[in-house]
């Protein structure tokens, strides 16, 4: 909810999106997932941060709605990449994180 104003909310969204990118990378750093996941998480995360930065600059309701819609796509694609990373690693006989 918007409690302290729209501008503060938009900046908070950007900060949390940057933090989310960092957290998603821990699955690679801890070797839970491999290189495919790293590439996907970096690509999707960079897009997410870019869109959040656009929201901070432009601040329209339409842009906020598009960011929300992208966040749902982001999650679906990130989960699919997680599964694909593990399936391909298993087929190649690789241990976790490779």
Secondary structure, DSSP 8 states (H G I E B T S, - for coil): --SS-HHHHHHHHHHHHHHHHHHHHHHHHTTSS-HHHHHHHHHHHHHHHHHHHHHHHH--HHHHHHHHHHHHHHHHHHHHHHHHHHHHHHHTT--TT-
